[in-house]
Every structure is written in structure tokens, then in C-alpha cells.
Amino acid sequence: MIGERIRYLRQRKGYSLSRLAKEAEVSKTYLSNIDRGLQNNPSLHFLEKVAAKLGTSVEYLISDDFEKDMLNNKASSKGTIK
């Protein structure tokens, strides 16, 4: 779940895994494992570094608001929200 959120925001910013890992100063392998859901419990320190580079907060990454925004963005890109 957290990996899906990070991947979604990373892709929206146009960042590759390599770029985000380098800019956030985290392991590319570890970021990839989180991104693909192979590891599901990243440390707070990791999340803080990644969230900062994605222009968001850890709180937003783990909140229900993220799910709502993601659904609204998907729906609006299909033209279903008026």
C-alpha cells in the first residue's frame, strides 16, 4: 500500500526510481522493493526522506486523504468528475 502511494507520486512527478533514490539519498534497491510491494514496512526516516523529495509529508502518504485524492485524480483524468 505505501509502495503504491510512493510509486503513484513518483510517476506523477516524472521521477524514475534511480532519480528519486539519488535525490532522497536512499538505496535504490530498497526503494524498488518498497515500490513493488516486496517490503511493506519502511522506517519513518526513509519515509521522511522520500516524502520530502516528492513534495509531500509522511502524514499525507499514510492518510485516508491520499486515497481520496488518488481516486479523484483518476476519475477527473477520465472526465467523470464535473
Biopython code that builds the backbone (N, CA, C, O; Angstrom):
import numpy as np
from Bio.PDB.StructureBuilder import StructureBuilder

atoms = [
    (1, "MET", "N", (0.811, -1.187, 0.000)),
    (1, "MET", "CA", (0.000, 0.000, 0.000)),
    (1, "MET", "C", (0.861, 1.260, 0.000)),
    (1, "MET", "O", (0.635, 2.155, -0.815)),
    (2, "ILE", "N", (1.826, 1.348, 0.881)),
    (2, "ILE", "CA", (2.691, 2.527, 0.907)),
    (2, "ILE", "C", (3.525, 2.585, -0.367)),
    (2, "ILE", "O", (3.817, 3.666, -0.878)),
    (3, "GLY", "N", (3.905, 1.416, -0.875)),
    (3, "GLY", "CA", (4.656, 1.364, -2.126)),
    (3, "GLY", "C", (3.853, 1.901, -3.292)),
    (3, "GLY", "O", (4.387, 2.608, -4.146)),
    (4, "GLU", "N", (2.575, 1.570, -3.333)),
    (4, "GLU", "CA", (1.694, 2.074, -4.393)),
    (4, "GLU", "C", (1.605, 3.595, -4.329)),
    (4, "GLU", "O", (1.604, 4.269, -5.359)),
    (5, "ARG", "N", (1.531, 4.114, -3.145)),
    (5, "ARG", "CA", (1.422, 5.568, -2.963)),
    (5, "ARG", "C", (2.703, 6.267, -3.405)),
    (5, "ARG", "O", (2.656, 7.281, -4.102)),
    (6, "ILE", "N", (3.838, 5.723, -2.998)),
    (6, "ILE", "CA", (5.117, 6.305, -3.399)),
    (6, "ILE", "C", (5.268, 6.224, -4.915)),
    (6, "ILE", "O", (5.673, 7.197, -5.551)),
    (7, "ARG", "N", (4.946, 5.074, -5.494)),
    (7, "ARG", "CA", (5.054, 4.904, -6.946)),
    (7, "ARG", "C", (4.152, 5.905, -7.679)),
    (7, "ARG", "O", (4.571, 6.526, -8.655)),
    (8, "TYR", "N", (2.917, 6.054, -7.202)),
    (8, "TYR", "CA", (1.968, 6.977, -7.821)),
    (8, "TYR", "C", (2.523, 8.406, -7.828)),
    (8, "TYR", "O", (2.520, 9.068, -8.866)),
    (9, "LEU", "N", (2.993, 8.873, -6.685)),
    (9, "LEU", "CA", (3.532, 10.233, -6.602)),
    (9, "LEU", "C", (4.827, 10.371, -7.400)),
    (9, "LEU", "O", (5.064, 11.396, -8.038)),
    (10, "ARG", "N", (5.649, 9.346, -7.359)),
    (10, "ARG", "CA", (6.907, 9.367, -8.120)),
    (10, "ARG", "C", (6.619, 9.507, -9.612)),
    (10, "ARG", "O", (7.248, 10.312, -10.298)),
    (11, "GLN", "N", (5.682, 8.732, -10.103)),
    (11, "GLN", "CA", (5.349, 8.776, -11.518)),
    (11, "GLN", "C", (4.698, 10.104, -11.905)),
    (11, "GLN", "O", (4.950, 10.626, -12.990)),
    (12, "ARG", "N", (3.871, 10.643, -11.028)),
    (12, "ARG", "CA", (3.243, 11.943, -11.304)),
    (12, "ARG", "C", (4.282, 13.045, -11.426)),
    (12, "ARG", "O", (4.102, 13.990, -12.194)),
    (13, "LYS", "N", (5.372, 12.926, -10.670)),
    (13, "LYS", "CA", (6.447, 13.922, -10.751)),
    (13, "LYS", "C", (7.395, 13.631, -11.905)),
    (13, "LYS", "O", (8.259, 14.447, -12.226)),
    (14, "GLY", "N", (7.231, 12.466, -12.530)),
    (14, "GLY", "CA", (8.101, 12.098, -13.637)),
    (14, "GLY", "C", (9.469, 11.601, -13.200)),
    (14, "GLY", "O", (10.431, 11.658, -13.966)),
    (15, "TYR", "N", (9.555, 11.113, -11.965)),
    (15, "TYR", "CA", (10.819, 10.619, -11.427)),
    (15, "TYR", "C", (10.973, 9.128, -11.701)),
    (15, "TYR", "O", (10.022, 8.360, -11.558)),
    (16, "SER", "N", (12.158, 8.735, -12.088)),
    (16, "SER", "CA", (12.489, 7.315, -12.154)),
    (16, "SER", "C", (12.850, 6.852, -10.745)),
    (16, "SER", "O", (13.076, 7.668, -9.852)),
    (17, "LEU", "N", (12.900, 5.543, -10.559)),
    (17, "LEU", "CA", (13.355, 5.016, -9.263)),
    (17, "LEU", "C", (14.756, 5.525, -8.952)),
    (17, "LEU", "O", (15.047, 5.926, -7.825)),
    (18, "SER", "N", (15.616, 5.505, -9.958)),
    (18, "SER", "CA", (17.000, 5.940, -9.764)),
    (18, "SER", "C", (17.080, 7.393, -9.318)),
    (18, "SER", "O", (17.825, 7.731, -8.399)),
    (19, "ARG", "N", (16.307, 8.244, -9.975)),
    (19, "ARG", "CA", (16.342, 9.664, -9.630)),
    (19, "ARG", "C", (15.838, 9.912, -8.217)),
    (19, "ARG", "O", (16.461, 10.646, -7.451)),
    (20, "LEU", "N", (14.709, 9.298, -7.873)),
    (20, "LEU", "CA", (14.172, 9.503, -6.524)),
    (20, "LEU", "C", (15.136, 8.970, -5.473)),
    (20, "LEU", "O", (15.374, 9.626, -4.459)),
    (21, "ALA", "N", (15.688, 7.794, -5.705)),
    (21, "ALA", "CA", (16.627, 7.212, -4.742)),
    (21, "ALA", "C", (17.840, 8.129, -4.549)),
    (21, "ALA", "O", (18.286, 8.360, -3.426)),
    (22, "LYS", "N", (18.357, 8.640, -5.652)),
    (22, "LYS", "CA", (19.529, 9.511, -5.567)),
    (22, "LYS", "C", (19.201, 10.809, -4.838)),
    (22, "LYS", "O", (19.942, 11.229, -3.949)),
    (23, "GLU", "N", (18.089, 11.446, -5.213)),
    (23, "GLU", "CA", (17.741, 12.724, -4.600)),
    (23, "GLU", "C", (17.341, 12.584, -3.139)),
    (23, "GLU", "O", (17.605, 13.477, -2.334)),
    (24, "ALA", "N", (16.701, 11.460, -2.790)),
    (24, "ALA", "CA", (16.288, 11.240, -1.400)),
    (24, "ALA", "C", (17.411, 10.626, -0.571)),
    (24, "ALA", "O", (17.294, 10.498, 0.648)),
    (25, "GLU", "N", (18.491, 10.251, -1.236)),
    (25, "GLU", "CA", (19.634, 9.622, -0.576)),
    (25, "GLU", "C", (19.230, 8.345, 0.152)),
    (25, "GLU", "O", (19.546, 8.139, 1.324)),
    (26, "VAL", "N", (18.508, 7.482, -0.601)),
    (26, "VAL", "CA", (18.117, 6.167, -0.097)),
    (26, "VAL", "C", (18.586, 5.121, -1.091)),
    (26, "VAL", "O", (18.906, 5.435, -2.237)),
    (27, "SER", "N", (18.624, 3.894, -0.649)),
    (27, "SER", "CA", (19.038, 2.797, -1.501)),
    (27, "SER", "C", (18.036, 2.570, -2.621)),
    (27, "SER", "O", (16.836, 2.454, -2.372)),
    (28, "LYS", "N", (18.527, 2.507, -3.855)),
    (28, "LYS", "CA", (17.655, 2.246, -4.996)),
    (28, "LYS", "C", (17.001, 0.868, -4.870)),
    (28, "LYS", "O", (15.824, 0.707, -5.192)),
    (29, "THR", "N", (17.753, -0.109, -4.407)),
    (29, "THR", "CA", (17.221, -1.463, -4.243)),
    (29, "THR", "C", (16.096, -1.473, -3.218)),
    (29, "THR", "O", (15.047, -2.077, -3.445)),
    (30, "TYR", "N", (16.313, -0.813, -2.104)),
    (30, "TYR", "CA", (15.291, -0.762, -1.059)),
    (30, "TYR", "C", (14.050, -0.019, -1.552)),
    (30, "TYR", "O", (12.925, -0.466, -1.330)),
    (31, "LEU", "N", (14.257, 1.116, -2.220)),
    (31, "LEU", "CA", (13.138, 1.873, -2.778)),
    (31, "LEU", "C", (12.367, 1.020, -3.778)),
    (31, "LEU", "O", (11.136, 1.035, -3.784)),
    (32, "SER", "N", (13.066, 0.291, -4.608)),
    (32, "SER", "CA", (12.418, -0.595, -5.579)),
    (32, "SER", "C", (11.590, -1.671, -4.887)),
    (32, "SER", "O", (10.481, -1.984, -5.319)),
    (33, "ASN", "N", (12.129, -2.229, -3.820)),
    (33, "ASN", "CA", (11.394, -3.258, -3.069)),
    (33, "ASN", "C", (10.131, -2.685, -2.424)),
    (33, "ASN", "O", (9.103, -3.359, -2.372)),
    (34, "ILE", "N", (10.203, -1.466, -1.942)),
    (34, "ILE", "CA", (9.023, -0.800, -1.382)),
    (34, "ILE", "C", (8.025, -0.519, -2.504)),
    (34, "ILE", "O", (6.833, -0.800, -2.372)),
    (35, "ASP", "N", (8.513, 0.026, -3.584)),
    (35, "ASP", "CA", (7.701, 0.396, -4.747)),
    (35, "ASP", "C", (6.916, -0.805, -5.296)),
    (35, "ASP", "O", (5.762, -0.668, -5.699)),
    (36, "ARG", "N", (7.548, -1.964, -5.305)),
    (36, "ARG", "CA", (6.921, -3.175, -5.846)),
    (36, "ARG", "C", (6.161, -3.982, -4.800)),
    (36, "ARG", "O", (5.586, -5.024, -5.117)),
    (37, "GLY", "N", (6.155, -3.508, -3.553)),
    (37, "GLY", "CA", (5.416, -4.193, -2.505)),
    (37, "GLY", "C", (6.119, -5.412, -1.938)),
    (37, "GLY", "O", (5.495, -6.220, -1.250)),
    (38, "LEU", "N", (7.409, -5.557, -2.216)),
    (38, "LEU", "CA", (8.169, -6.690, -1.676)),
    (38, "LEU", "C", (8.530, -6.467, -0.213)),
    (38, "LEU", "O", (8.736, -7.416, 0.544)),
    (39, "GLN", "N", (8.602, -5.205, 0.166)),
    (39, "GLN", "CA", (8.786, -4.833, 1.563)),
    (39, "GLN", "C", (7.706, -3.807, 1.885)),
    (39, "GLN", "O", (7.430, -2.912, 1.087)),
    (40, "ASN", "N", (7.106, -3.945, 3.051)),
    (40, "ASN", "CA", (5.928, -3.141, 3.351)),
    (40, "ASN", "C", (6.032, -2.261, 4.582)),
    (40, "ASN", "O", (5.069, -1.575, 4.925)),
    (41, "ASN", "N", (7.147, -2.261, 5.242)),
    (41, "ASN", "CA", (7.232, -1.527, 6.499)),
    (41, "ASN", "C", (8.479, -0.640, 6.533)),
    (41, "ASN", "O", (9.398, -0.891, 7.312)),
    (42, "PRO", "N", (8.512, 0.407, 5.680)),
    (42, "PRO", "CA", (9.699, 1.259, 5.679)),
    (42, "PRO", "C", (9.803, 2.069, 6.962)),
    (42, "PRO", "O", (8.802, 2.337, 7.627)),
    (43, "SER", "N", (11.003, 2.447, 7.292)),
    (43, "SER", "CA", (11.223, 3.244, 8.503)),
    (43, "SER", "C", (10.683, 4.658, 8.321)),
    (43, "SER", "O", (10.506, 5.135, 7.200)),
    (44, "LEU", "N", (10.431, 5.302, 9.424)),
    (44, "LEU", "CA", (9.980, 6.684, 9.404)),
    (44, "LEU", "C", (11.032, 7.571, 8.738)),
    (44, "LEU", "O", (10.690, 8.482, 7.983)),
    (45, "HIS", "N", (12.278, 7.313, 9.011)),
    (45, "HIS", "CA", (13.378, 8.089, 8.427)),
    (45, "HIS", "C", (13.351, 7.974, 6.899)),
    (45, "HIS", "O", (13.488, 8.976, 6.197)),
    (46, "PHE", "N", (13.177, 6.764, 6.394)),
    (46, "PHE", "CA", (13.071, 6.532, 4.948)),
    (46, "PHE", "C", (11.888, 7.312, 4.377)),
    (46, "PHE", "O", (12.028, 8.015, 3.376)),
    (47, "LEU", "N", (10.729, 7.188, 5.012)),
    (47, "LEU", "CA", (9.526, 7.866, 4.526)),
    (47, "LEU", "C", (9.691, 9.383, 4.534)),
    (47, "LEU", "O", (9.223, 10.063, 3.620)),
    (48, "GLU", "N", (10.347, 9.912, 5.550)),
    (48, "GLU", "CA", (10.570, 11.353, 5.620)),
    (48, "GLU", "C", (11.417, 11.836, 4.447)),
    (48, "GLU", "O", (11.118, 12.864, 3.839)),
    (49, "LYS", "N", (12.468, 11.094, 4.136)),
    (49, "LYS", "CA", (13.349, 11.478, 3.043)),
    (49, "LYS", "C", (12.642, 11.406, 1.694)),
    (49, "LYS", "O", (12.781, 12.307, 0.867)),
    (50, "VAL", "N", (11.894, 10.348, 1.477)),
    (50, "VAL", "CA", (11.190, 10.165, 0.210)),
    (50, "VAL", "C", (10.047, 11.179, 0.079)),
    (50, "VAL", "O", (9.879, 11.797, -0.972)),
    (51, "ALA", "N", (9.272, 11.346, 1.142)),
    (51, "ALA", "CA", (8.155, 12.298, 1.106)),
    (51, "ALA", "C", (8.651, 13.709, 0.798)),
    (51, "ALA", "O", (8.028, 14.430, 0.019)),
    (52, "ALA", "N", (9.753, 14.100, 1.397)),
    (52, "ALA", "CA", (10.294, 15.441, 1.164)),
    (52, "ALA", "C", (10.618, 15.643, -0.315)),
    (52, "ALA", "O", (10.323, 16.703, -0.867)),
    (53, "LYS", "N", (11.210, 14.663, -0.954)),
    (53, "LYS", "CA", (11.562, 14.780, -2.376)),
    (53, "LYS", "C", (10.341, 14.699, -3.275)),
    (53, "LYS", "O", (10.372, 15.178, -4.409)),
    (54, "LEU", "N", (9.277, 14.102, -2.786)),
    (54, "LEU", "CA", (8.041, 14.028, -3.563)),
    (54, "LEU", "C", (7.139, 15.233, -3.305)),
    (54, "LEU", "O", (6.070, 15.355, -3.903)),
    (55, "GLY", "N", (7.573, 16.118, -2.416)),
    (55, "GLY", "CA", (6.812, 17.330, -2.133)),
    (55, "GLY", "C", (5.575, 17.093, -1.292)),
    (55, "GLY", "O", (4.566, 17.781, -1.447)),
    (56, "THR", "N", (5.656, 16.114, -0.399)),
    (56, "THR", "CA", (4.517, 15.809, 0.454)),
    (56, "THR", "C", (5.026, 15.504, 1.865)),
    (56, "THR", "O", (6.203, 15.702, 2.166)),
    (57, "SER", "N", (4.142, 15.031, 2.708)),
    (57, "SER", "CA", (4.526, 14.684, 4.075)),
    (57, "SER", "C", (4.263, 13.200, 4.320)),
    (57, "SER", "O", (3.507, 12.558, 3.592)),
    (58, "VAL", "N", (4.890, 12.685, 5.338)),
    (58, "VAL", "CA", (4.647, 11.299, 5.736)),
    (58, "VAL", "C", (3.179, 11.138, 6.114)),
    (58, "VAL", "O", (2.547, 10.139, 5.770)),
    (59, "GLU", "N", (2.646, 12.119, 6.818)),
    (59, "GLU", "CA", (1.248, 12.057, 7.240)),
    (59, "GLU", "C", (0.313, 11.910, 6.045)),
    (59, "GLU", "O", (-0.643, 11.135, 6.088)),
    (60, "TYR", "N", (0.593, 12.656, 4.978)),
    (60, "TYR", "CA", (-0.241, 12.573, 3.789)),
    (60, "TYR", "C", (-0.104, 11.205, 3.123)),
    (60, "TYR", "O", (-1.088, 10.636, 2.651)),
    (61, "LEU", "N", (1.120, 10.683, 3.090)),
    (61, "LEU", "CA", (1.344, 9.363, 2.476)),
    (61, "LEU", "C", (0.535, 8.265, 3.152)),
    (61, "LEU", "O", (0.098, 7.318, 2.499)),
    (62, "ILE", "N", (0.340, 8.392, 4.447)),
    (62, "ILE", "CA", (-0.338, 7.306, 5.173)),
    (62, "ILE", "C", (-1.796, 7.624, 5.508)),
    (62, "ILE", "O", (-2.475, 6.825, 6.152)),
    (63, "SER", "N", (-2.274, 8.789, 5.071)),
    (63, "SER", "CA", (-3.631, 9.203, 5.452)),
    (63, "SER", "C", (-4.696, 8.721, 4.470)),
    (63, "SER", "O", (-4.396, 8.317, 3.347)),
    (64, "ASP", "N", (-5.934, 8.775, 4.922)),
    (64, "ASP", "CA", (-7.077, 8.483, 4.059)),
    (64, "ASP", "C", (-7.223, 9.539, 2.972)),
    (64, "ASP", "O", (-7.766, 9.256, 1.904)),
    (65, "ASP", "N", (-6.748, 10.745, 3.232)),
    (65, "ASP", "CA", (-6.834, 11.810, 2.236)),
    (65, "ASP", "C", (-6.100, 11.422, 0.958)),
    (65, "ASP", "O", (-6.527, 11.785, -0.138)),
    (66, "PHE", "N", (-5.015, 10.696, 1.090)),
    (66, "PHE", "CA", (-4.268, 10.270, -0.086)),
    (66, "PHE", "C", (-5.147, 9.413, -0.975)),
    (66, "PHE", "O", (-5.202, 9.621, -2.187)),
    (67, "GLU", "N", (-5.836, 8.452, -0.378)),
    (67, "GLU", "CA", (-6.715, 7.563, -1.152)),
    (67, "GLU", "C", (-7.798, 8.363, -1.865)),
    (67, "GLU", "O", (-8.075, 8.113, -3.039)),
    (68, "LYS", "N", (-8.403, 9.302, -1.187)),
    (68, "LYS", "CA", (-9.458, 10.127, -1.790)),
    (68, "LYS", "C", (-8.910, 10.945, -2.949)),
    (68, "LYS", "O", (-9.524, 11.008, -4.014)),
    (69, "ASP", "N", (-7.758, 11.569, -2.747)),
    (69, "ASP", "CA", (-7.152, 12.377, -3.809)),
    (69, "ASP", "C", (-6.775, 11.523, -5.011)),
    (69, "ASP", "O", (-6.962, 11.936, -6.156)),
    (70, "MET", "N", (-6.247, 10.340, -4.751)),
    (70, "MET", "CA", (-5.854, 9.443, -5.829)),
    (70, "MET", "C", (-7.073, 9.045, -6.655)),
    (70, "MET", "O", (-7.020, 9.056, -7.885)),
    (71, "LEU", "N", (-8.162, 8.696, -5.990)),
    (71, "LEU", "CA", (-9.388, 8.332, -6.695)),
    (71, "LEU", "C", (-9.943, 9.516, -7.475)),
    (71, "LEU", "O", (-10.386, 9.357, -8.613)),
    (72, "ASN", "N", (-9.923, 10.690, -6.880)),
    (72, "ASN", "CA", (-10.421, 11.884, -7.571)),
    (72, "ASN", "C", (-9.561, 12.224, -8.786)),
    (72, "ASN", "O", (-10.091, 12.613, -9.826)),
    (73, "ASN", "N", (-8.258, 12.083, -8.668)),
    (73, "ASN", "CA", (-7.379, 12.370, -9.799)),
    (73, "ASN", "C", (-7.589, 11.385, -10.930)),
    (73, "ASN", "O", (-7.578, 11.774, -12.098)),
    (74, "LYS", "N", (-7.780, 10.110, -10.604)),
    (74, "LYS", "CA", (-8.043, 9.110, -11.639)),
    (74, "LYS", "C", (-9.375, 9.375, -12.328)),
    (74, "LYS", "O", (-9.483, 9.269, -13.549)),
    (75, "ALA", "N", (-10.383, 9.717, -11.543)),
    (75, "ALA", "CA", (-11.704, 9.977, -12.110)),
    (75, "ALA", "C", (-11.695, 11.230, -12.969)),
    (75, "ALA", "O", (-12.285, 11.252, -14.050)),
    (76, "SER", "N", (-11.024, 12.278, -12.490)),
    (76, "SER", "CA", (-11.012, 13.530, -13.251)),
    (76, "SER", "C", (-10.218, 13.388, -14.536)),
    (76, "SER", "O", (-10.523, 14.057, -15.524)),
    (77, "SER", "N", (-9.211, 12.537, -14.544)),
    (77, "SER", "CA", (-8.435, 12.346, -15.775)),
    (77, "SER", "C", (-9.268, 11.598, -16.818)),
    (77, "SER", "O", (-8.950, 11.641, -18.006)),
    (78, "LYS", "N", (-10.327, 10.915, -16.386)),
    (78, "LYS", "CA", (-11.213, 10.237, -17.306)),
    (78, "LYS", "C", (-12.409, 11.118, -17.663)),
    (78, "LYS", "O", (-13.247, 10.734, -18.479)),
    (79, "GLY", "N", (-12.484, 12.303, -17.048)),
    (79, "GLY", "CA", (-13.558, 13.234, -17.346)),
    (79, "GLY", "C", (-14.879, 12.908, -16.702)),
    (79, "GLY", "O", (-15.923, 13.341, -17.189)),
    (80, "THR", "N", (-14.866, 12.143, -15.600)),
    (80, "THR", "CA", (-16.125, 11.759, -14.965)),
    (80, "THR", "C", (-16.524, 12.679, -13.826)),
    (80, "THR", "O", (-17.656, 12.601, -13.350)),
    (81, "ILE", "N", (-15.641, 13.538, -13.380)),
    (81, "ILE", "CA", (-15.982, 14.476, -12.306)),
    (81, "ILE", "C", (-16.350, 15.805, -12.927)),
    (81, "ILE", "O", (-15.655, 16.304, -13.812)),
    (82, "LYS", "N", (-17.432, 16.368, -12.464)),
    (82, "LYS", "CA", (-17.897, 17.651, -13.016)),
    (82, "LYS", "C", (-17.616, 18.755, -12.037)),
    (82, "LYS", "O", (-17.929, 19.914, -12.309)),
]
sb = StructureBuilder()
sb.init_structure("model")
sb.init_model(0)
sb.init_chain("A")
sb.init_seg("    ")
for serial, (resi, resn, name, xyz) in enumerate(atoms, 1):
    if name == "N":
        sb.init_residue(resn, " ", resi, " ")
    sb.init_atom(name, np.array(xyz, "f"), 0.0, 1.0, " ", f" {name:<3s}", serial, name[0])
structure = sb.get_structure()
